[in-house]
Amino acid sequence: MRGFIVVLAFGLFAASCATAPEPTSAPQAPAPSEAQIRIAAAIADPNRPQGDIDRDSARHPDIMLAFAQIESGQRVADLLPGGGYFTRLFSQAVGPQGHVYAVISPQQAANTASPPAVNAIAADPNYANVSVVATAFASFEVSEPLDLVWTAQNYHDLHLALLNTDVAAVNRAIFNALKPGGLYVIIDHTAAAGSPVGVADTLHRIDPAIVRREVEAAGFVFDAEDNSLDNPADTLQLNVFDPAIRGHTDQFAMRFRKPR
């Protein structure tokens, strides 16, 4: 009887081993897409100036370029590119088959005392796919249809009283310059809800609701927004150049699409 019990116990143990689930390995992270690889390579570009690299923690270029749905071979307009922070990134991200148009005003182009920084970028062999275009923004155009028009921290400038810009005409011209399905991405300093456009002159900010209303009026469809540039500590009451908030303002990012 004792032998029978031993045999039975052994049989039950063997059966339990036979049905025990195989150990499973940890789930594998998905392989990065080609666009993600290109964005990472653009940020790691050894030719980027240290000043740009120092701003990465505040500007989140990996998130912003992904938000812009940047891809190899695209035609991109960087409207009012300033020092060219995003111009360099776009150049590397779209690759040699793509092209980046750094769009400035005729007044900027004529300023020989302080030439636009993007002139030097376009002359740099490392950014051979960049060209500078000087155009009146109300008649915005480049030499080919675009996949993306991008402007960062500049849309409010279109409302400066000194410039007397026809903002509706600017947005219509950008609409016409894009391919069907093309994107218009705007990043800017946030003004308090309900603020008049006049705060562009006093604070260099704009209410996101104004931007959305104006851009949709040109025929664009609101596509998405991203809150990665939010800063709840910003009271929205200071001029963006005030040392207490400069470089750390609350900002919004909106993506609009031209219907197909």
Summary of the structure (lengths in Angstrom):
residues: 260
radius of gyration: 25.9
end to end distance: 82.8
largest distance: 106.0
contacts: 762
relative contact order: 0.12
helix: 39%
strand: 19%
